[in-house]
Amino acid sequence: MAFDFSTAVKKNLPAPSAAPWSGFPTYNFVGGHNDPGSLPVDKLTRACSDVLSREGKTLATYSLESGPQGYLPLREFLVGKLKKYSGIDCTTDQILLNSGSLQAIDLINEALLAPKDTVIIEKSNYGGVISRLNRLNVNTVAIDVDQHGMRTDQLATTLDQLADRGIKPAYIYSIPTVHNPTGSIMSLERREHLIRLAVEYSIPVFEDECYADLIWDGKRPPALYALNNSQVVHVGSFSKTIAPALRVGYTVADWSLIGQLLSLKTDAGSGALEQMLLAEYCREHFDEHLASLNVNLKTKLDTLCDAIDREFGTSAEYTLPPGGIFLWVKLPETVDTARLATVAEKQSVAINPGCEWSLEENANQYLRLCFANPDVDTIEAGVAKLAEICHREFGVPVYAGNTPQ
Ligand SMILES: Cc1ncc(COP(=O)(O)O)c(C=O)c1O
C-alpha cells in the first residue's frame, strides 16, 4: 500500500492542492496571465542566443559573476527604467533580483514580520498578500481604497488609534500605482500624506508596483520610493510587462534591508538565463514593447467592458481602470460571486470571486476579471456565458426580451 504523506506532514499547513493541473478553462479570466499575442518571442529568442554566445560560459558560476544580487546588466537596466517610469533614483547596489516579486514579498515578510504583529493594507487587495498574511498569523488592519488610492485620511485616524493602544504596525503595504484589483492610481497628494504619516510614526512602507508600467496614457505620480528612499521598500516585476513564466522580480531598498534580505535568500541565486535574456532584450526593446503591449491590453479592456455592458446591462458596475490587466466588477447584492465562481468553473468559465481579493463586508458582490490572456472573441463569448450562468443562478441580469436590464 502507498505511504500516505498526509499523515507525516506538519500541522497547520495550507490545504494541499486537490488534484494535479488538468489544463486551463476555455474562458480564463483568473490569475494574472499576460497577453500571448504581445509576447515578443522572436526578439526574445535572438536576445537569448546573443547573450548566451557572448557570455554563456559565466553560467558555470553561481550568480554569473554578478554576485548574489543578480545579473548586473539587468540591474543596470532597472536603474534606468525605474528612473524613467517611476521617478526612482537608485543604484545597482540597492536592487536585489528575485524569483518573481512573490519571492520578494516572502523575503520582506520574513525579515519584517513576526506572528501577532500588525500590518496595514488596503481593504481590497492582492489575494496572494491576503493569504500570506493570514498564514503568517499577523493582524491586518485594512484601509479603504477608492479611485485615488488608499484613503490616507483613514490611515491617519487608524495610526492614531493604534498608537493609543500601544501598537506600532510592522509595515504599511500598498499597491499605489494600478492597484490590484481596483486599478486605481494613488494621487500625489495621498502619496505625500502616506509618507508623512509613515515618517511621523516611524513605520516602514512596502510598495508593490507590479502593474505600474501598464498605464494607457503613461501618466502617474512618482513612486513612494521616489518620495522617500530610506523608509520605503519597493517591489516590481517583469511578469506583467514581459512574461510571468520567466519569474523575474526585484526589490529596491536601502542596503540596511537589502543586506538582510540577502541573508534570508537561501536559493543560491534566482534563475540566471531569464535574467540574461531580459537584460539583453529590454536594453533595446522594452519601451517599444511596452507601448504596443499597452495598446493591445487597452483593446482587450474595451472589448471586456463592451461585453459586460451588453450582457449584464445596469446589473454590473465598474470604474474604468487607467491601466493594468483587471476589471473589478460589482454585481447586485443578491449575487454571491463565490457561488457564481464555483458554478461557472464547472462550465469552463473561470473568475476570481471578490472574497479572495477583498476584506470589504460586501466582497461577495465583487468579481475580478483578468482580460489579458483570452483573445477578444473568447472575452466576448466568455462574458456572454458568465451572464447566462449568473442569470440562471441568481436571476441577474434580469432579461426583458433579449436585452439585459
Ligand atoms: C500586486 C501583486 N504583487 C505581486 C504579484 C506577484 O507577481 P510575480 O511573482 O509574478 O512577480 C502579483 C501577481 O499577480 C500581484 O498582483
The ligand as an SDF file (V2000), in Angstrom:
LIG
                    3D

 16 16  0  0  0  0  0  0  0  0999 V2000
    0.0990   43.0710   -6.5120 C   0  0  0  0  0  0  0  0  0  0  0  0
    0.8990   41.8820   -6.9110 C   0  0  0  0  0  0  0  0  0  0  0  0
    2.1270   41.7120   -6.3860 N   0  0  0  0  0  0  0  0  0  0  0  0
    2.8940   40.6740   -6.7220 C   0  0  0  0  0  0  0  0  0  0  0  0
    2.4640   39.7170   -7.6130 C   0  0  0  0  0  0  0  0  0  0  0  0
    3.3600   38.5600   -7.9320 C   0  0  0  0  0  0  0  0  0  0  0  0
    3.8820   38.6470   -9.1990 O   0  0  0  0  0  0  0  0  0  0  0  0
    5.1820   37.8770   -9.6870 P   0  0  0  0  0  0  0  0  0  0  0  0
    5.6450   36.9690   -8.5900 O   0  0  0  0  0  0  0  0  0  0  0  0
    4.7650   37.1250  -10.9020 O   0  0  0  0  0  0  0  0  0  0  0  0
    6.1920   38.9200   -9.9690 O   0  0  0  0  0  0  0  0  0  0  0  0
    1.2030   39.8420   -8.1960 C   0  0  0  0  0  0  0  0  0  0  0  0
    0.7230   38.8370   -9.1490 C   0  0  0  0  0  0  0  0  0  0  0  0
   -0.3230   38.8430   -9.6790 O   0  0  0  0  0  0  0  0  0  0  0  0
    0.4040   40.9570   -7.8200 C   0  0  0  0  0  0  0  0  0  0  0  0
   -0.8130   41.1410   -8.3390 O   0  0  0  0  0  0  0  0  0  0  0  0
  1  2  1  0
  2  3  1  0
  2 15  2  0
  3  4  2  0
  4  5  1  0
  5  6  1  0
  5 12  2  0
  6  7  1  0
  7  8  1  0
  8  9  2  0
  8 10  1  0
  8 11  1  0
 12 13  1  0
 12 15  1  0
 13 14  2  0
 15 16  1  0
M  END
$$$$
